[in-house]
């Protein structure tokens, strides 16, 4: 384990460790504060970094990045990059720099502490979550459904850079199934549940009037726990109506056969991994022919049991600083842990889903299907903003991808899924959204956790995660 750990008695380590790390938070080394304050220079250069540019190639050792305002003016080997005489030059030798992560599938305003559902979509709660994403290096976030009419104003504020937090994109409310998927108790203004094709088309038209980045539909029956799924005529109508309005559609799926039909009907994004059985040549062929994106959300089913199992990484400050106190208390409760692990059938099913998800990601990646990046973070209390994205990178590597491939999906490809041409790679002309870390993430994906600075829109917006209180 490369992270520093908290050595505490087994029965009390979690809560005490959480409170202790908040009380004794150390500050990361001061690396750069370019762009903060009216007197800051207009041009900042970071010199000597190991550059992972997001394009998938090997890192460039001893690289220099020149930042002008929000933009990368020049990037490349230090010997090839001209640094203006007026620039503030910062020595970052021995550090690695990589693009800010882009989350294609998250949710805002659904949870607070251990609670979820209606009543949590407030400006303060969404702002807290957006800031948490940013501190953990996730600089752009798609809230894939459950958004209220508050979202457009919040999006405008955060995307303008004040207050601090990840850039926000949204899928409006999203469309589910009456008395079925999704089994989330959100407000009526956060979700449509159309009963007919006509209601579905009307919901799409109303959503389109608010100019979302895309739309979201919930199709499956959540591991057979619900009585019905969304009918094919409903989701076909949604996809058709959305496409007429130049909107793309992302689908919550679980089963291979649902995925195949959705792809044939023109869905643009499979927003979860296929977990019931192995993907086949037919699906691969159709997805590649139609340009369908795949967002595996590998950690989704793992969250149902992993925190009750108490892996070593739960003892780290990197994890503790992402967890609200009420959730930390829950994790420390033996009764909660016993209940989470007590249903042997559910535990086996969830672990089998994770294993199948890993297998299918590797197969689709190897086949050249377009892969995005997301975790469903924020959908329930166990899917923890910021931390979930780092865990997802680890699981992508566990699936058999190289660290560079995982990072490329989480940066360049995630931006491409959203058709964002101004971010996702560290190349001249792109936005200066990046993470500065200790170690070499191209060799050890856990090095991405060792954050010493996050830069967003050309400004250093945070240091290590120890500076953040959730």
Buried (B, 14 or more C-beta within 10 A) or exposed (E): EEBEBBEBEEEEBBBBBBBBBBEEBEEBEEBBBBBEEEEEBBBBBBBBBBBBBBBBEEBBBEBBBBBBBBBBBBBBEBEEBEBBEEBBBBEBEEBBBBBBBBBBBBBBBBBBBBEBBBEBBEEEBBBBBBBBBBBBBBBBBBBBBBBBEBBBEBBEBBBEBEEBBBBBBBBBBBBBBEEBBBEBEBBEBBBBBBEEBEBBBBBBEEBBEEEBBBBBBBBBBBBEEBEEBBBBEBBBBBBBBBBEEEBBBBBBBBBBEBBBBBBBBBBBBBBBBBBBEEBEEEBBEBBBEEEBBBBBBBBBBBBBBBBBEBEEBBBBBBBBBBBBBEBBBBBBBEEBBEEBBEEEEBBEBBBEBBEBBBBBBBBBBEBEBBBBBBBBBBBBBBBBBBBBBBBBBBBBBBBBBBBBBBBBBBBBBBBBBBEBEEBBBBBEEBBBBBBBBBBBBBEBBBBBBBBBBBBBBBBBBBBBBBBBEB
